[in-house]
Amino acid sequence: MRFRVIKAYFVKELFELVRTKIIIMPYLLPIMIVVLFGFGIRMQVTGARILIIDNDHSKISTMLTQKFQHSKYFNTRVSNESEADALREIKKANVDAIIIIPPSFEKNVLKNVKSELGIFIDASFPSRANTLETYIGGTVLNLANEMNMKSGVISLNNRNLFNQALRDEEMIVPGLLGLVLFVAPAILTALIIAKEKEKGTIFNFYSSSVSKLEFLMAKLSAVFALHSLNVFILFLLVVYLFDLPFRGNFFLYWLSSEIYILVSLGLGLLISILVSTQILAVVLTLMLTILPAFLYSGILMPISSMSAEAYVIAHVYPVMYYNHIVYDVFLVGNGFESTKIIEYLLLLTLYAVGFFLLGLLLLKKELKS
């Protein structure tokens, strides 16, 4: 392998990226995705419109109503209207949930007699409905717990670990790193050889003495250098713009990110070899990266909660392994002491080597007939 040849191709590729202004894309695209998605995706439900119909008008029912009124999760309105009128309100999308407190509610509670609250939730958006159901149930349980504490029966001491404030940013933003570092390098790499084919400059490679290994090393090293800088830019962005904690090992973050970029470059390389036009390369890369990486990375849904088919797909895509490491270094801090972290690092390395070797095998130094 001749390093002077690789260096010459490397300089040529960087010059071409600067000349065509594509050099902006490795930084603009990831930053835009992280900022837009980081500020735009919210899993918490705040200010939900709750209508409470209090048919008991007792001290305990008033305490329950105040629990909802003093919560940031609810925008509460108390009314004496009928159940039918209230259901018409929810049908018109004027309220998100209705809570009906039955007569003799306090009397039954004090006598430890089962008493049911009527709860109607707008389930047009199932995930929002599930969240509202949890919030309402938690508020009612909180009141019940306070009453039990007064009698000394039950005491709960609850602590949230790793994301104590339950911030959406700490759940979403680390996962976005796995998304952007999978998509952006793959797109830029997919354009490299496809561009050569489209413009006809690939014939220079066919007729030269440059080996396939030298050609690929030179092509990929330019993109790798650009995105390696992104590892630090994105780190500063998420830590300071989104105020994310960093409890882990920075070397682990850097090492796993560099290996992960190699995985993305390998995937982009395969696409670039298989297609002949730049537009097809970009479209195919987006299809194979951005949607699967978003859906099967664990950002929105835990991998363990997925159906059998989705669970398998999630384990096929390398983004899941990288995101596990990223969530660890930002929120948990197990680092190299975790055997799963070591296992996932090795898997990412196998992906990177496998993609590159497959690309080297598929690349032909000859004109297809």
Legacy VTK file of the C-alpha trace (Angstrom):
# vtk DataFile Version 3.0
C-alpha trace
ASCII
DATASET POLYDATA
POINTS 369 float
0.000 0.000 0.000
1.547 3.298 -1.154
0.827 6.090 1.304
1.921 8.845 -1.097
-0.816 7.704 -3.491
-3.361 7.746 -0.668
-2.169 11.209 0.365
-2.533 12.523 -3.195
-6.083 11.177 -3.477
-6.872 12.486 0.008
-5.794 16.039 -0.891
-7.656 15.832 -4.216
-10.854 14.688 -2.483
-10.688 17.450 0.137
-10.079 20.047 -2.577
-13.086 18.737 -4.498
-15.285 18.888 -1.391
-14.209 22.482 -0.779
-14.673 23.462 -4.432
-18.215 22.068 -4.586
-19.039 23.446 -1.093
-20.158 19.955 -0.031
-17.713 20.318 2.853
-20.440 22.289 4.670
-22.802 19.296 4.712
-20.900 17.142 7.267
-21.420 19.886 9.840
-24.637 21.591 8.782
-26.792 18.439 8.506
-25.911 16.906 11.918
-26.238 20.239 13.739
-29.614 20.941 12.140
-30.948 17.472 13.028
-29.757 17.679 16.634
-31.115 21.206 17.176
-34.458 20.709 15.416
-35.187 17.275 16.852
-33.677 18.099 20.246
-35.969 21.076 20.754
-38.891 19.667 18.776
-39.432 16.186 20.237
-41.229 16.162 23.553
-42.493 13.006 25.221
-43.862 14.654 28.352
-47.428 15.942 28.301
-47.831 19.304 30.014
-50.866 21.556 30.215
-53.325 18.756 29.384
-56.893 20.085 29.516
-58.706 18.262 32.312
-62.388 18.696 33.136
-63.370 17.563 36.648
-67.010 16.998 37.564
-67.204 16.894 41.358
-70.443 15.224 42.419
-69.301 14.811 46.020
-68.203 18.354 47.047
-66.389 16.948 50.046
-63.048 17.753 51.636
-61.295 14.786 49.997
-62.780 15.483 46.568
-61.618 19.102 46.911
-58.134 17.896 47.870
-58.075 15.685 44.768
-59.177 18.583 42.570
-56.446 20.790 44.009
-53.880 18.112 43.251
-54.733 18.449 39.578
-54.947 22.245 39.707
-51.478 22.594 41.236
-49.770 20.262 38.759
-47.825 21.560 35.740
-49.089 18.578 33.763
-52.719 19.687 33.835
-54.786 22.716 32.944
-57.755 21.930 35.168
-61.339 23.175 34.971
-63.985 22.165 37.546
-67.579 22.053 36.368
-71.028 20.928 37.501
-72.203 20.035 34.012
-73.684 16.643 33.198
-71.688 13.675 31.996
-73.311 13.912 28.560
-72.309 17.571 28.190
-68.770 16.752 29.280
-68.496 13.971 26.700
-69.613 16.425 24.031
-66.761 18.686 25.133
-64.206 15.939 24.668
-65.751 15.055 21.306
-65.284 18.668 20.188
-61.612 18.430 21.292
-62.143 21.134 23.908
-60.766 18.909 26.681
-58.280 16.021 26.750
-59.697 14.095 29.701
-62.708 14.052 31.996
-62.626 12.985 35.643
-65.942 12.298 37.351
-65.931 12.124 41.147
-68.980 10.099 42.297
-71.289 11.017 45.198
-70.307 9.643 48.616
-66.686 9.485 47.433
-65.287 10.738 50.756
-67.647 8.541 52.769
-66.544 5.407 50.931
-62.856 6.305 51.172
-63.004 6.883 54.910
-64.804 3.571 55.372
-62.253 1.786 53.122
-65.071 0.910 50.745
-64.170 0.618 47.084
-65.007 3.825 45.234
-64.414 4.274 41.504
-63.554 7.481 39.691
-64.893 7.868 36.177
-62.071 8.781 33.770
-62.541 9.459 30.059
-59.437 10.177 27.959
-59.197 11.318 24.348
-57.228 8.428 22.805
-56.953 9.850 19.282
-53.199 9.808 19.941
-52.560 6.558 21.833
-49.155 7.509 23.232
-50.540 10.777 24.620
-53.532 8.906 26.084
-51.239 6.385 27.797
-49.166 9.213 29.250
-52.270 11.034 30.490
-53.591 7.838 32.049
-50.311 7.429 33.921
-50.301 11.051 35.095
-53.906 10.904 36.316
-53.327 7.583 38.059
-50.181 8.949 39.689
-51.990 12.043 40.944
-54.782 9.968 42.486
-52.228 7.587 44.008
-50.340 10.548 45.424
-53.454 11.681 47.297
-54.134 8.156 48.542
-50.544 7.867 49.668
-50.742 11.124 51.617
-53.844 9.924 53.403
-52.180 6.626 54.299
-49.106 8.440 55.530
-51.251 10.386 57.954
-52.411 7.147 59.483
-48.885 5.697 59.347
-49.818 2.754 57.140
-47.775 3.266 53.970
-44.783 5.443 53.197
-43.210 5.704 49.755
-39.677 6.999 49.188
-39.283 7.306 45.423
-36.112 8.287 43.554
-35.501 8.602 39.821
-32.077 7.453 38.690
-29.903 8.775 35.803
-32.493 11.352 34.682
-33.715 12.691 38.003
-35.583 15.654 36.543
-37.251 13.483 33.872
-36.054 15.907 31.177
-36.957 15.047 27.598
-33.614 16.431 26.446
-31.699 13.816 28.438
-33.777 11.072 26.838
-33.846 12.330 23.235
-30.613 14.223 22.533
-28.018 11.475 23.249
-29.929 9.179 20.912
-29.820 11.834 18.187
-26.027 11.481 18.112
-26.466 7.896 16.950
-28.862 9.097 14.276
-26.737 11.902 12.803
-23.433 10.020 12.922
-25.097 7.171 11.055
-26.809 9.280 8.392
-24.393 12.109 7.559
-21.180 10.104 6.920
-23.121 7.496 4.919
-24.655 10.137 2.627
-21.339 11.833 1.905
-19.584 8.515 1.297
-22.375 7.277 -0.970
-21.790 10.287 -3.215
-18.070 9.638 -3.644
-17.880 6.726 -6.077
-21.344 7.395 -7.516
-20.115 10.864 -8.482
-17.053 9.348 -10.174
-19.285 6.985 -12.157
-21.731 9.719 -13.141
-19.010 12.091 -14.359
-16.921 9.374 -15.982
-13.836 10.111 -13.874
-13.970 6.549 -12.563
-12.123 5.571 -15.750
-9.030 7.287 -14.351
-9.083 4.716 -11.572
-9.729 1.846 -13.993
-6.712 2.754 -16.110
-4.317 3.666 -13.292
-2.009 1.503 -11.227
-3.840 2.474 -8.029
-5.081 -0.588 -6.194
-8.618 -0.972 -4.890
-7.389 -0.773 -1.303
-5.490 2.456 -1.940
-8.465 3.955 -3.771
-10.912 3.173 -0.962
-8.541 4.204 1.816
-7.997 7.580 0.137
-11.683 8.156 -0.562
-12.854 7.204 2.915
-10.076 8.947 4.839
-11.206 12.393 3.647
-14.784 11.852 4.829
-13.557 10.207 8.033
-11.385 13.231 8.858
-14.291 15.633 8.392
-16.690 13.662 10.560
-14.088 12.976 13.237
-14.192 16.695 13.962
-17.965 16.361 14.279
-17.507 14.085 17.293
-16.192 17.058 19.275
-18.544 19.651 17.772
-21.624 17.585 18.598
-20.332 16.872 22.091
-19.981 20.588 22.845
-23.362 21.272 21.248
-25.364 18.783 23.301
-23.560 19.483 26.578
-23.797 23.271 26.479
-26.866 23.968 24.341
-29.057 21.270 25.928
-27.323 21.264 29.333
-26.764 17.507 29.245
-24.758 15.846 32.021
-21.687 13.802 31.159
-21.019 11.107 33.726
-18.910 8.690 31.740
-15.530 8.274 30.096
-14.721 10.748 27.312
-12.259 8.331 25.744
-15.045 5.746 25.467
-17.290 8.339 23.823
-14.551 9.298 21.355
-13.492 5.729 20.574
-17.012 4.399 20.053
-17.904 7.431 17.904
-14.884 6.957 15.636
-15.658 3.259 15.171
-19.302 4.107 14.558
-18.331 6.634 11.873
-16.347 3.864 10.175
-19.504 1.723 10.226
-21.459 4.519 8.555
-18.700 5.045 5.995
-18.761 1.326 5.198
-22.505 1.357 4.595
-22.216 4.439 2.382
-19.388 2.750 0.497
-21.518 -0.295 -0.290
-24.346 1.897 -1.569
-21.914 3.971 -3.628
-20.510 0.861 -5.285
-23.916 -0.617 -6.086
-25.558 2.459 -7.662
-24.488 4.562 -10.620
-26.026 8.010 -9.959
-25.716 10.476 -7.112
-29.447 11.023 -6.668
-30.070 7.289 -6.374
-27.205 7.035 -3.886
-28.701 9.755 -1.669
-32.254 8.369 -1.828
-31.135 4.809 -1.054
-28.909 5.998 1.785
-31.743 7.954 3.384
-34.055 4.951 3.093
-31.525 2.650 4.743
-30.379 5.017 7.477
-32.571 7.824 8.756
-35.926 6.074 9.247
-34.601 2.743 10.609
-32.070 4.583 12.781
-34.847 6.721 14.240
-37.344 3.904 14.764
-35.047 1.109 15.941
-32.433 2.964 17.972
-34.305 3.087 21.273
-34.846 6.867 21.160
-38.636 6.713 21.301
-39.257 3.160 22.490
-37.144 0.774 24.586
-35.766 -2.072 22.470
-37.024 -4.582 25.045
-40.609 -3.370 24.479
-40.576 -3.974 20.734
-42.378 -6.802 18.971
-40.370 -9.839 17.884
-39.818 -8.599 14.318
-38.892 -5.056 15.379
-36.604 -6.453 18.090
-34.643 -8.421 15.485
-34.406 -5.443 13.125
-33.154 -3.252 15.976
-30.344 -5.716 16.646
-29.408 -5.814 12.965
-28.863 -2.058 12.797
-25.626 -0.891 14.495
-27.236 2.319 15.760
-28.727 0.456 18.727
-25.284 -0.612 19.955
-23.801 2.862 19.635
-26.771 4.513 21.352
-26.412 2.165 24.306
-22.831 3.370 24.742
-23.802 7.038 24.295
-26.584 6.857 26.890
-24.108 5.236 29.254
-21.407 7.913 28.916
-23.891 10.765 29.259
-26.336 9.496 31.881
-25.018 6.403 33.668
-21.229 6.206 33.671
-20.537 2.451 33.780
-17.895 2.759 31.070
-15.439 -0.046 30.448
-16.548 -1.789 33.649
-19.669 -2.949 31.801
-19.223 -6.146 29.816
-22.093 -5.086 27.552
-20.198 -1.926 26.604
-17.169 -4.012 25.610
-19.394 -6.400 23.689
-21.068 -3.566 21.788
-17.694 -1.977 20.962
-16.551 -5.274 19.458
-19.790 -5.602 17.484
-19.372 -2.095 16.063
-15.801 -2.968 15.092
-17.025 -6.114 13.318
-19.612 -4.035 11.439
-16.925 -1.557 10.342
-14.471 -4.241 9.191
-17.208 -6.317 7.554
-18.631 -3.389 5.552
-15.171 -2.335 4.376
-14.113 -5.833 3.317
-17.419 -6.339 1.504
-16.953 -3.026 -0.289
-13.403 -3.992 -1.241
-14.734 -7.261 -2.643
-17.579 -5.684 -4.611
-15.538 -2.829 -6.093
-14.364 -3.855 -9.567
-11.354 -2.234 -11.208
-12.823 -2.699 -14.622
-15.662 -1.456 -16.797
-18.863 -3.467 -16.439
-20.000 -4.985 -19.713
LINES 1 370
369 0 1 2 3 4 5 6 7 8 9 10 11 12 13 14 15 16 17 18 19 20 21 22 23 24 25 26 27 28 29 30 31 32 33 34 35 36 37 38 39 40 41 42 43 44 45 46 47 48 49 50 51 52 53 54 55 56 57 58 59 60 61 62 63 64 65 66 67 68 69 70 71 72 73 74 75 76 77 78 79 80 81 82 83 84 85 86 87 88 89 90 91 92 93 94 95 96 97 98 99 100 101 102 103 104 105 106 107 108 109 110 111 112 113 114 115 116 117 118 119 120 121 122 123 124 125 126 127 128 129 130 131 132 133 134 135 136 137 138 139 140 141 142 143 144 145 146 147 148 149 150 151 152 153 154 155 156 157 158 159 160 161 162 163 164 165 166 167 168 169 170 171 172 173 174 175 176 177 178 179 180 181 182 183 184 185 186 187 188 189 190 191 192 193 194 195 196 197 198 199 200 201 202 203 204 205 206 207 208 209 210 211 212 213 214 215 216 217 218 219 220 221 222 223 224 225 226 227 228 229 230 231 232 233 234 235 236 237 238 239 240 241 242 243 244 245 246 247 248 249 250 251 252 253 254 255 256 257 258 259 260 261 262 263 264 265 266 267 268 269 270 271 272 273 274 275 276 277 278 279 280 281 282 283 284 285 286 287 288 289 290 291 292 293 294 295 296 297 298 299 300 301 302 303 304 305 306 307 308 309 310 311 312 313 314 315 316 317 318 319 320 321 322 323 324 325 326 327 328 329 330 331 332 333 334 335 336 337 338 339 340 341 342 343 344 345 346 347 348 349 350 351 352 353 354 355 356 357 358 359 360 361 362 363 364 365 366 367 368
